[in-house]
Amino acid sequence: MERGGLWAFINRELAAEKGLDLYEMQLFLAEKAMEVPGIHMALTARDLVRQSYDRGVKKLIQNNYHTKEAGELFIVLDPGWQMGGSKGTGHGNPWTYDTHVPILFYGWGVKPGSTVRKIHITDIAPTISMLLNMRLPNGATGEPIEEVFR
């Protein structure tokens, strides 16, 4: 098993060669991960594909999941825990200190103002598209940030 960020990866070719069930391996790894101090949750790739999470930490993880890029297990550290060095954050945790990032729009067509409303990263591309008076990008799921235009 290799680690990439907070994803755990399984060598799928080797697992198939050994006749191992991938989902059973995911479940086993999730159970073992939960025994490690500092781990809040472990979600299998299969569950991220088959379940529909509509709020909270699981929704954030599911929104970040990409079937061709992600591993077999996503590990969520407890609040305040982080991987790597002692400086900053890796932006791999779903906690507010890791997901709350200021955004600034400045320049032509942007009205002065501010907001404390929660804005999603998916709202940035539609907002820039509207500022440039062009169509929304294919696959855009966000909404333009209205405060930029008021």
Backbone bond lengths (Angstrom), bond angles and torsions (degrees), N, CA, C in turn:
res aa  C-N    CA-C-N  psi(-1)  N-CA   C-N-CA  omega(-1)  CA-C   N-CA-C  phi
1 M - - - 1.450 - - 1.519 108.31 -
2 E 1.316 116.74 133.75 1.454 122.18 176.07 1.516 108.42 -110.35
3 R 1.316 116.18 153.45 1.466 119.80 176.43 1.502 109.73 -110.59
4 G 1.299 116.01 135.43 1.450 122.30 174.72 1.503 107.38 -132.71
5 G 1.322 117.96 106.93 1.452 120.58 -175.09 1.510 108.87 63.32
6 L 1.310 116.59 -126.03 1.457 120.96 177.08 1.527 111.27 -104.60
7 W 1.299 116.18 15.39 1.466 121.32 175.24 1.511 109.44 -98.42
8 A 1.314 116.40 139.43 1.459 121.89 171.27 1.526 107.12 -102.98
9 F 1.309 116.57 133.15 1.455 122.45 -177.55 1.523 110.22 -112.05
10 I 1.318 116.13 141.97 1.458 123.09 176.27 1.523 107.39 -112.20
11 N 1.305 116.87 139.29 1.450 121.33 175.01 1.530 107.03 -73.03
12 R 1.317 116.13 98.18 1.467 121.30 -173.97 1.524 112.61 -63.82
13 E 1.326 116.51 -38.50 1.468 119.43 179.77 1.525 110.69 -63.11
14 L 1.317 116.35 -43.97 1.460 120.29 179.98 1.534 110.74 -66.70
15 A 1.327 116.74 -40.30 1.465 120.29 178.55 1.526 110.48 -61.33
16 A 1.338 116.51 -43.70 1.471 120.64 178.86 1.529 110.70 -65.56
17 E 1.329 115.94 -41.53 1.469 120.82 178.52 1.533 111.45 -59.74
18 K 1.327 116.78 -36.04 1.463 122.34 -178.96 1.529 112.29 -86.92
19 G 1.354 116.39 -3.13 1.456 120.48 179.76 1.519 113.59 73.68
20 L 1.309 117.06 26.61 1.463 121.30 -178.98 1.518 111.33 -90.06
21 D 1.312 116.21 142.10 1.461 122.17 178.27 1.531 109.19 -80.81
22 L 1.320 116.67 122.22 1.463 121.89 -175.31 1.532 111.98 -60.88
23 Y 1.322 117.11 -44.00 1.467 119.57 -179.21 1.526 111.28 -66.22
24 E 1.317 117.08 -39.32 1.466 119.91 177.20 1.531 110.24 -61.74
25 M 1.321 115.98 -37.47 1.466 119.76 177.36 1.527 110.45 -66.87
26 Q 1.331 116.32 -41.18 1.466 120.29 177.89 1.533 110.61 -59.88
27 L 1.333 115.58 -46.12 1.466 119.62 179.73 1.523 111.93 -62.76
28 F 1.330 115.99 -41.93 1.465 120.45 178.41 1.526 110.51 -61.26
29 L 1.327 116.62 -46.77 1.469 120.29 178.80 1.525 111.80 -62.53
30 A 1.332 117.05 -39.21 1.463 120.55 178.84 1.524 110.57 -62.45
31 E 1.328 116.60 -44.83 1.467 120.65 178.59 1.523 111.39 -62.06
32 K 1.320 116.82 -43.35 1.468 120.54 -179.61 1.530 110.94 -68.35
33 A 1.311 116.43 -38.72 1.466 119.96 179.07 1.522 111.03 -61.25
34 M 1.330 116.34 -38.20 1.461 120.26 -178.20 1.526 112.41 -67.23
35 E 1.312 117.73 -13.84 1.463 121.74 177.68 1.533 111.91 -83.78
36 V 1.319 117.24 -11.02 1.461 122.16 -176.28 1.532 109.63 -86.86
37 P 1.338 117.45 128.40 1.466 119.80 177.41 1.534 110.46 -58.39
38 G 1.331 116.05 139.36 1.452 120.91 178.71 1.513 114.52 93.23
39 I 1.332 116.95 -6.36 1.467 119.26 178.17 1.519 108.49 -99.40
40 H 1.311 115.01 122.59 1.464 122.58 -177.47 1.529 111.58 -84.47
41 M 1.342 115.56 -40.30 1.459 120.00 -173.40 1.523 109.16 -161.08
42 A 1.310 116.52 152.54 1.461 122.28 174.17 1.519 107.73 -135.96
43 L 1.316 116.65 122.56 1.469 122.16 -177.68 1.518 110.07 -114.92
44 T 1.318 115.63 133.44 1.462 119.76 179.16 1.526 110.18 -79.64
45 A 1.327 115.10 152.20 1.457 120.89 177.30 1.529 110.39 -60.58
46 R 1.316 116.43 -39.03 1.469 119.93 -179.32 1.530 110.69 -61.96
47 D 1.325 116.53 -42.37 1.468 118.91 178.69 1.526 111.38 -66.50
48 L 1.330 117.02 -34.75 1.459 119.92 178.44 1.523 111.68 -66.61
49 V 1.327 116.59 -28.04 1.467 121.14 178.05 1.524 111.17 -82.30
50 R 1.311 117.51 -39.44 1.470 121.03 -171.16 1.525 114.84 -93.37
51 Q 1.321 117.84 -23.67 1.465 120.91 179.99 1.521 109.70 -91.83
52 S 1.310 115.80 161.96 1.462 120.84 175.30 1.525 107.75 -123.92
53 Y 1.314 115.16 101.44 1.461 120.41 179.70 1.524 108.41 -91.97
54 D 1.321 116.81 129.50 1.464 119.49 -173.68 1.527 114.63 -109.99
55 R 1.348 118.03 0.88 1.467 118.66 178.15 1.531 109.99 -165.78
56 G 1.310 114.38 167.32 1.450 121.17 172.99 1.510 115.26 71.95
57 V 1.314 113.89 -160.81 1.459 123.34 -175.38 1.527 111.27 -57.69
58 K 1.310 117.18 -45.04 1.466 120.16 -177.54 1.526 111.96 -62.78
59 K 1.332 117.18 -37.58 1.462 119.77 177.77 1.522 110.75 -64.68
60 L 1.336 117.53 -43.02 1.461 120.58 178.50 1.523 110.98 -59.39
61 I 1.316 116.34 -42.12 1.464 120.57 179.88 1.524 109.90 -66.65
62 Q 1.330 116.04 -43.74 1.466 119.58 -179.39 1.529 110.80 -63.60
63 N 1.326 117.53 -38.11 1.462 120.59 177.85 1.527 111.37 -64.02
64 N 1.301 117.20 -27.40 1.455 123.13 -178.47 1.534 112.48 -87.75
65 Y 1.310 117.40 -10.31 1.467 122.06 -173.28 1.527 111.59 -77.36
66 H 1.311 115.68 133.54 1.465 122.53 175.56 1.525 107.55 -131.45
67 T 1.318 116.97 119.91 1.465 121.58 -171.48 1.528 113.89 -58.06
68 K 1.323 118.30 -31.87 1.462 120.22 -176.71 1.529 113.22 -92.36
69 E 1.316 117.57 -12.04 1.467 120.09 -174.97 1.527 112.72 -111.73
70 A 1.309 117.13 -25.22 1.462 120.64 -172.88 1.523 111.70 -87.18
71 G 1.302 114.74 167.16 1.453 121.24 177.26 1.513 111.81 -89.47
72 E 1.320 115.30 -159.54 1.460 121.34 -177.41 1.517 113.48 -94.61
73 L 1.317 117.12 -13.77 1.459 120.30 -175.80 1.518 109.29 -147.77
74 F 1.329 116.80 128.07 1.458 120.72 175.34 1.521 108.58 -103.05
75 I 1.314 115.49 127.07 1.453 121.74 -177.10 1.523 109.24 -106.92
76 V 1.332 115.85 126.17 1.453 122.48 177.81 1.521 108.08 -105.77
77 L 1.319 115.80 121.61 1.456 119.72 177.88 1.520 110.48 -79.01
78 D 1.330 116.71 154.90 1.465 121.15 174.58 1.522 109.46 -60.53
79 P 1.347 117.31 153.76 1.468 119.60 175.96 1.535 109.60 -54.94
80 G 1.319 115.37 136.00 1.456 120.63 179.30 1.517 114.33 90.32
81 W 1.321 117.57 -13.91 1.464 121.23 177.65 1.523 108.03 -93.97
82 Q 1.323 116.28 145.48 1.458 119.01 174.65 1.512 110.05 -150.33
83 M 1.316 114.66 158.38 1.463 120.43 178.79 1.514 108.68 -92.02
84 G 1.291 116.35 158.77 1.447 121.63 172.10 1.510 113.14 87.43
85 G 1.318 114.64 -145.11 1.458 122.33 -174.07 1.511 114.32 -73.14
86 S 1.310 113.65 -177.99 1.461 120.36 -176.85 1.524 112.69 -94.17
87 K 1.311 117.73 2.19 1.461 120.93 -177.32 1.525 110.28 -112.32
88 G 1.307 115.57 127.88 1.453 120.66 173.20 1.510 114.36 70.84
89 T 1.306 113.94 -161.25 1.450 121.43 -176.75 1.517 109.23 -130.71
90 G 1.310 116.38 157.08 1.452 120.56 -179.34 1.512 113.32 -95.51
91 H 1.314 118.24 0.03 1.465 123.84 -177.62 1.521 111.93 55.26
92 G 1.318 116.13 36.73 1.452 120.06 178.22 1.514 112.47 -112.90
93 N 1.321 117.31 -2.39 1.465 121.15 179.64 1.523 110.29 -103.98
94 P 1.305 117.89 150.47 1.462 121.14 -178.81 1.526 113.64 -88.63
95 W 1.323 118.49 11.10 1.464 121.47 -177.78 1.525 110.35 -82.09
96 T 1.318 116.42 152.92 1.460 122.63 -174.44 1.524 112.87 -51.57
97 Y 1.326 118.97 -41.85 1.456 120.05 -178.58 1.521 112.18 -63.44
98 D 1.311 117.03 -17.55 1.453 121.45 -178.47 1.528 112.51 -105.10
99 T 1.325 116.97 -16.17 1.465 120.43 -177.12 1.516 112.92 -112.05
100 H 1.313 117.88 -18.95 1.467 120.91 -179.17 1.525 108.70 -84.69
101 V 1.319 115.44 103.69 1.455 121.33 -177.24 1.528 107.77 -125.90
102 P 1.325 117.71 129.72 1.468 119.85 178.84 1.524 111.20 -63.63
103 I 1.320 115.62 150.03 1.461 121.26 175.44 1.521 107.14 -129.77
104 L 1.306 116.22 143.68 1.456 121.79 -176.57 1.515 108.92 -134.70
105 F 1.321 115.77 129.30 1.455 121.46 171.87 1.515 106.94 -114.70
106 Y 1.315 116.94 135.42 1.450 121.35 -175.69 1.522 108.40 -147.99
107 G 1.310 116.67 137.90 1.457 119.25 173.12 1.518 113.29 125.31
108 W 1.325 113.56 -163.89 1.454 122.18 -175.56 1.524 110.94 -56.18
109 G 1.332 115.71 132.93 1.453 121.31 177.16 1.515 115.17 80.81
110 V 1.321 117.24 -3.08 1.463 120.95 -178.34 1.527 108.36 -99.76
111 K 1.318 115.81 124.51 1.463 121.50 179.02 1.528 109.48 -83.28
112 P 1.327 117.78 140.18 1.475 119.94 176.60 1.525 110.43 -62.30
113 G 1.290 117.11 143.06 1.453 121.03 178.08 1.510 111.04 160.43
114 S 1.316 114.60 -178.78 1.457 120.71 177.58 1.519 109.01 -154.54
115 T 1.312 115.26 166.24 1.453 120.90 177.70 1.528 108.88 -151.05
116 V 1.292 115.38 154.59 1.461 120.59 173.12 1.525 110.08 -111.12
117 R 1.321 115.70 5.16 1.457 121.91 178.52 1.527 110.44 -64.20
118 K 1.314 116.22 144.76 1.460 120.76 177.08 1.521 109.00 -69.25
119 I 1.305 115.60 126.07 1.459 122.46 179.03 1.520 107.18 -119.82
120 H 1.310 115.82 138.96 1.464 120.94 -177.16 1.520 110.22 -96.72
121 I 1.308 116.28 150.00 1.458 121.30 179.56 1.525 110.98 -59.01
122 T 1.320 117.30 -28.40 1.467 121.03 179.44 1.525 112.23 -69.86
123 D 1.342 117.07 -10.52 1.464 121.05 178.55 1.526 112.80 -84.43
124 I 1.318 117.98 -13.63 1.467 120.83 -174.88 1.527 112.06 -68.41
125 A 1.322 118.18 -49.87 1.469 120.74 -178.30 1.532 111.89 -61.24
126 P 1.340 120.40 -44.94 1.463 118.93 176.80 1.535 112.58 -62.45
127 T 1.314 117.17 -35.31 1.468 120.49 179.44 1.525 110.10 -65.94
128 I 1.312 117.50 -47.29 1.467 120.86 179.08 1.527 110.19 -63.51
129 S 1.327 117.54 -38.59 1.465 121.22 177.84 1.526 110.90 -60.39
130 M 1.330 116.60 -43.19 1.461 120.38 179.82 1.544 110.91 -67.32
131 L 1.326 116.62 -39.08 1.468 120.11 177.36 1.529 111.32 -61.84
132 L 1.315 116.48 -35.66 1.462 121.74 -179.63 1.523 112.84 -89.53
133 N 1.349 115.82 2.94 1.461 122.03 178.62 1.534 111.51 56.14
134 M 1.323 114.59 48.95 1.454 119.54 178.58 1.529 110.54 -131.37
135 R 1.306 116.10 165.76 1.462 120.84 179.70 1.520 110.82 -61.89
136 L 1.334 114.59 154.21 1.459 119.80 175.19 1.526 109.54 -67.14
137 P 1.314 117.60 146.58 1.467 119.76 178.26 1.528 111.06 -62.90
138 N 1.332 115.92 147.88 1.462 120.06 174.14 1.523 108.08 -58.89
139 G 1.292 116.62 136.16 1.462 120.89 177.93 1.519 113.98 84.14
140 A 1.333 118.49 0.06 1.467 119.81 179.25 1.524 109.29 -65.91
141 T 1.316 116.57 133.39 1.463 120.46 -179.68 1.525 112.18 -115.22
142 G 1.317 117.83 -9.87 1.463 121.25 -178.10 1.516 112.12 -87.56
143 E 1.314 114.44 -179.57 1.459 122.61 178.85 1.521 108.54 -119.48
144 P 1.349 117.80 148.61 1.472 117.94 174.73 1.534 111.08 -58.77
145 I 1.305 115.79 144.46 1.467 121.19 179.49 1.525 107.41 -80.87
146 E 1.324 116.28 105.60 1.461 122.31 -172.71 1.524 113.43 -58.94
147 E 1.319 116.55 -35.27 1.466 120.05 -177.52 1.522 112.54 -59.16
148 V 1.320 118.40 -25.64 1.452 122.27 -179.72 1.526 110.49 -68.27
149 F 1.319 117.28 -27.08 1.459 121.88 -174.35 1.524 114.29 -102.31
150 R 1.330 118.95 -6.86 1.475 121.87 -177.30 1.511 110.86 -77.80
